[in-house]
Amino acid sequence: MTDEQLLRYSRHILLDELGIEGQERILAGHALVVGAGGLGSPAALYLASAGVGKITLVDDDTVDFTNLQRQILHTQARVGLAKAESGRQALAAINPEIAIVPLQRRLAGDELAALVATADVVLDCTDNFATRHAINRACVQHRKPLVSGAAIRFDGQISVYDLRRADAPCYHCLFPEGEDVEEVRCAVMGVFAPLTGIVGTMQAAEALKLLAGIGESLTGRLLLLDALGMEWRNVRFRKDAGCAVCGPSGDARSGGCPDRSGADRVSSAPACRRG
């Protein structure tokens, strides 16, 4: 590390659990952030300020005036600009020494899998189930840790799916595809601005712990937040042996995830079903 880096990251280095070694692992890390909206904004900002060496920021949308209430990567001056590029400018202003790769497109299929394969940690900051399940399949295929968050109205959730561990559940274990799930969007239901900050910041914290190799992650635990009452619930869940994605007979390369409505799994709170 250079003298400037030692100074910039000194408050991390002072932490016994992290130290120089942990900070060096962060500096060498590559985080893939899918979604530069309400969750991706605080997540990417903290990853950049903490010195993650490479951040790939993916979003196919442009900055809209309605985004400014909660999507803190973006400014009024950048309304109409691609969110990926707007995010690149914001992150570069905070930490010009890291590499930021903006991608303005919706990733899918082989392109998504190839990009996941290059990352050390993946942050799902998207708002729809199809993309969430596609990211999960790619992470299972390449055994990459996935940090997934969601927020709608006053309800938030976050969990980690660390596919490097043989006993770790994947996103599909908890929320199987093929079920009748209503897609709920901020544009229709609204979202409390600080809620996206709380969940997105926690995603950054989990990603940094994974990169540095410290602490205990949220693998096998789902945190649910009711921001209106400011109450947290901690739900534990296990790997589904019959999972169509990560189970012994699962195929993470295919999109075939049959309905398993009779399987034994954690019951879903409203926040669990909303991207």
Solvent accessible surface area in square Angstrom, and as a share of the most:
residue,aa,sasa,rsa
1,M,72,0.32
2,T,81,0.47
3,D,122,0.63
4,E,112,0.50
5,Q,33,0.15
6,L,65,0.32
7,L,138,0.69
8,R,95,0.35
9,Y,7,0.03
10,S,24,0.15
11,R,180,0.66
12,H,49,0.22
13,I,37,0.19
14,L,129,0.64
15,L,91,0.45
16,D,141,0.73
17,E,130,0.58
18,L,13,0.06
19,G,12,0.11
20,I,75,0.38
21,E,111,0.50
22,G,0,0.00
23,Q,0,0.00
24,E,74,0.33
25,R,114,0.41
26,I,1,0.01
27,L,35,0.17
28,A,87,0.68
29,G,4,0.04
30,H,15,0.07
31,A,0,0.00
32,L,0,0.00
33,V,0,0.00
34,V,10,0.06
35,G,9,0.09
36,A,0,0.00
37,G,10,0.10
38,G,11,0.10
39,L,13,0.06
40,G,0,0.00
41,S,0,0.00
42,P,5,0.03
43,A,0,0.00
44,A,0,0.00
45,L,30,0.15
46,Y,119,0.45
47,L,0,0.00
48,A,0,0.00
49,S,47,0.30
50,A,10,0.08
51,G,0,0.00
52,V,0,0.00
53,G,21,0.20
54,K,77,0.32
55,I,0,0.00
56,T,2,0.01
57,L,0,0.00
58,V,3,0.02
59,D,19,0.10
60,D,63,0.33
61,D,70,0.36
62,T,57,0.33
63,V,3,0.02
64,D,70,0.36
65,F,127,0.53
66,T,98,0.57
67,N,13,0.07
68,L,48,0.24
69,Q,101,0.45
70,R,37,0.14
71,Q,10,0.04
72,I,107,0.54
73,L,1,0.01
74,H,11,0.05
75,T,62,0.36
76,Q,121,0.54
77,A,100,0.78
78,R,44,0.16
79,V,62,0.36
80,G,54,0.52
81,L,61,0.31
82,A,14,0.11
83,K,11,0.05
84,A,1,0.01
85,E,47,0.21
86,S,0,0.00
87,G,0,0.00
88,R,80,0.29
89,Q,66,0.29
90,A,17,0.14
91,L,0,0.00
92,A,31,0.24
93,A,87,0.67
94,I,73,0.37
95,N,0,0.00
96,P,99,0.62
97,E,74,0.33
98,I,17,0.09
99,A,51,0.39
100,I,27,0.14
101,V,53,0.30
102,P,44,0.28
103,L,26,0.13
104,Q,96,0.43
105,R,107,0.39
106,R,146,0.53
107,L,11,0.05
108,A,63,0.49
109,G,55,0.53
110,D,126,0.66
111,E,75,0.34
112,L,4,0.02
113,A,15,0.11
114,A,60,0.46
115,L,32,0.16
116,V,0,0.00
117,A,39,0.30
118,T,83,0.48
119,A,0,0.00
120,D,65,0.34
121,V,0,0.00
122,V,0,0.00
123,L,0,0.00
124,D,1,0.01
125,C,10,0.06
126,T,16,0.09
127,D,65,0.34
128,N,14,0.07
129,F,26,0.11
130,A,75,0.58
131,T,18,0.10
132,R,2,0.01
133,H,8,0.04
134,A,21,0.16
135,I,0,0.00
136,N,0,0.00
137,R,40,0.15
138,A,5,0.04
139,C,0,0.00
140,V,23,0.13
141,Q,51,0.23
142,H,60,0.27
143,R,128,0.47
144,K,41,0.17
145,P,2,0.01
146,L,1,0.01
147,V,0,0.00
148,S,4,0.02
149,G,0,0.00
150,A,2,0.01
151,A,7,0.06
152,I,1,0.00
153,R,111,0.40
154,F,70,0.29
155,D,36,0.18
156,G,0,0.00
157,Q,6,0.03
158,I,1,0.00
159,S,1,0.01
160,V,0,0.00
161,Y,2,0.01
162,D,9,0.05
163,L,10,0.05
164,R,115,0.42
165,R,114,0.42
166,A,88,0.68
167,D,92,0.47
168,A,1,0.01
169,P,4,0.03
170,C,0,0.00
171,Y,3,0.01
172,H,0,0.00
173,C,4,0.02
174,L,2,0.01
175,F,3,0.01
176,P,4,0.03
177,E,39,0.18
178,G,56,0.54
179,E,42,0.19
180,D,155,0.80
181,V,48,0.28
182,E,136,0.61
183,E,71,0.32
184,V,13,0.08
185,R,94,0.34
186,C,38,0.23
187,A,104,0.81
188,V,120,0.69
189,M,74,0.33
190,G,32,0.31
191,V,17,0.10
192,F,84,0.35
193,A,28,0.22
194,P,70,0.44
195,L,0,0.00
196,T,4,0.03
197,G,22,0.21
198,I,53,0.27
199,V,1,0.00
200,G,0,0.00
201,T,49,0.29
202,M,48,0.22
203,Q,0,0.00
204,A,1,0.01
205,A,48,0.37
206,E,14,0.06
207,A,0,0.00
208,L,25,0.12
209,K,50,0.21
210,L,22,0.11
211,L,20,0.10
212,A,0,0.00
213,G,63,0.60
214,I,44,0.22
215,G,67,0.64
216,E,140,0.63
217,S,24,0.16
218,L,7,0.04
219,T,17,0.10
220,G,12,0.12
221,R,55,0.20
222,L,3,0.01
223,L,28,0.14
224,L,11,0.06
225,L,4,0.02
226,D,57,0.30
227,A,8,0.06
228,L,133,0.66
229,G,45,0.44
230,M,111,0.50
231,E,114,0.51
232,W,109,0.38
233,R,131,0.48
234,N,77,0.39
235,V,24,0.14
236,R,176,0.64
237,F,18,0.08
238,R,209,0.76
239,K,65,0.27
240,D,25,0.13
241,A,80,0.62
242,G,49,0.47
243,C,1,0.00
244,A,18,0.14
245,V,4,0.02
246,C,21,0.12
247,G,8,0.08
248,P,126,0.80
249,S,112,0.72
250,G,24,0.23
251,D,71,0.37
252,A,15,0.11
253,R,186,0.68
254,S,43,0.28
255,G,53,0.51
256,G,50,0.48
257,C,15,0.09
258,P,82,0.52
259,D,82,0.42
260,R,36,0.13
261,S,80,0.51
262,G,80,0.77
263,A,33,0.25
264,D,140,0.72
265,R,62,0.23
266,V,35,0.20
267,S,99,0.64
268,S,52,0.34
269,A,19,0.15
270,P,85,0.53
271,A,7,0.06
272,C,3,0.02
273,R,45,0.16
274,R,47,0.17
275,G,5,0.05
